[in-house]
Amino acid sequence: MKANFRMFKGLKPYLRWVLLGGTIFFLAKALKDNWQEVLGIELGKSGWGYMTIALLVTLLAHIWSGWVWSWILRFLDQPVDSMWCVGVYLKTNIAKYLPGNVWHFYGRVRTATAAGVPLTVGTLSLLMELLLMAAAALSIAAIGSPLLNRGLTGVSMVAMILMAVHPWVLSAIRLV
């Protein structure tokens, strides 16, 4: 059993290159299959303006998410710097676009544990972040819902999520 583990440990440095090569292959294939459509896109002045606004809004949203992640870690009694959390969030978020869509979570937990955050706390912080994002998305959906019934369902779902991540509930879980 230990011999098999040693074999995989020796392959670990090459795994990163295999993943990078696979990602580049899939990106190149997608570009090859769709290059005519990409070239057919024409942007006028207003299109470039909208793209700039969209880029800025997206960047601000990711900065905000990194900041919220720092608040979550501080709530979990981890002395982290907000700017460090924002930087880690922005760097690891690029990995979201790799096949599998989990590498940004892995990178965040790995970086947090390297900085001294326990693995359980790092993982819990990501779970709380996801639940808060779901609550925010449901809040926006509930506010924009044209039907009152859908709005009340959305509000009740938001309330349940917010109660699940409330400090009283999390403190009770920590005591168990």
N, C-alpha and C positions, 0 to 999 in steps of 0.2 A: 504494500500500500504506500509506504513512504517513498519507494523508488519511483512510483508513478507520479507522486507529487513533485519530486525533484525534476522529473522530466518536464512537467508542465511549467515549473518555475524557470527552467532554462529557456522555454519558448516565450515567456512573458515579454521580453524586449521586442520580439518580432511581431507579437500580436498587435501592437500599436501601429506598426507599418502596414500590416494586413488590413486593419480597419481603415486607415487613411487611404490605402490603395483602392479598397472596395468603394469607399465614399467618392473618391475622384472618378472611378470608373462609372458609377451610377450618375454622377453629375454630368460627365462627358457624354454618356449615352442619352440622357434627357436633352442636353443641348443639341446633340446630333439629330435626334428625332424631331426636335421642335425649332430648329434654327430659323426656318423660313417664317414661322409665326412670330418669333422674337424680332426679326428684321422688319416685319410688317407693321410693328407698333410705331405709331408716329405721335410724338408728344409736342404740343404747342406750348406757348408761354404759360398758359393756365395749367396745363398738365404738369409741367415742371414745378410750378408753384404748389399744386396739390401734393405732388410727391415730396417736396421739401417739407411741407406742413405735416404730412403723414410720418415722415422720418423723425421730425422733431417730437411729435406726439408719442410715437413709439418709444423713442429714447427716454423721454420723460417718464413714461409708464414703467419702463424697466428700471430706471433709477429709483422711482418710488417703490417698486417691488423689492429692490435690494435694501432700501431703507426700512421697509416694514419687516423684512427678514432680520435685520439687526435688532429691531424692537422685540421680535419674538425670541431671539437668542438671549437678549438681556432679561426678558421676562423669565426665561428658563435659567437664570442666574449665571449666565456666561458673560464675562467682561470682554465684549468685542467692540471694536471701533466701527462706527457707522460707515465711514468712507471705505474701510476694508471690506465690509459686507457688500457695499454697492459695487466695488471693483470686482470682487469674486463673483457676484451675481452677473455682472455684465460679461465677464470673461467666460464663465461657464455656460451662459445662456446661448452662446453660439453653437455649443454642442447639441442643442435641441434639434438641430436640423440634420444630425447624423442618423442613419438608419437605426431604428429601435426607439427613438424618442425618449430615452431615459438617461442618456449620458450627461446631461446638464445636472440632473439630480445627483448622479454618482460623483461628478466633479465637485459639486458644492459640499457634499458630505465628506468627501476625501480631503478637500482643502480645509474644512472646518476641523476635522479630526487632527490634521497636521498642525493646526494652530492651537490645539489643546482642548477642543470641545469634545466631550464624550460622544461615541457613536450613537448611543440611544438619544441623546439630546439633539444631535444634528439631524437624525432621522425624524424625530418628533417635530422639530422646527419646520422641516419641509412639509410634513403632513399638515401642520397648522397653517402654513402659508397657502397650501392648496385649498384647504377648507375656507380660508378667508377670501381667496380669489373666487371660489364658487359662490360664497355668500354675496360678494360684490356683483358678480354676474347675474345672480338671481334677483338681486335688488334692482338692478337696471332693467332686467326683463319684467319684473313686477310693476315697476313704475311705468314702463312703456306699454303695458298690456292693455289692449282696448276693452277686454272683457273683464268685468269685476271678478268673476269666478276664478279666472286664471291669475289675476292679481292677488287674490287672497291665498291661493295655493302657493304662489311664489313667495308671498310674505311669510306664510307658515313655514316653508322650507328654509328661508333665510333665518327665521327665528330659531329653528331647530339647530342649524349649523352654528349660529352664534352662541347658543346655549352650550353646545358641545365643546367649544373652545373657550368658554368663559373660565376665568381664573379659579372660581370655586370648584368647578368640575375637574379641572386639571390638578388643583391642589388635592382633591380627594383621591384622584388616581395616583398621585405621587405618594400618598400616605399608605396605600395598599401594598 
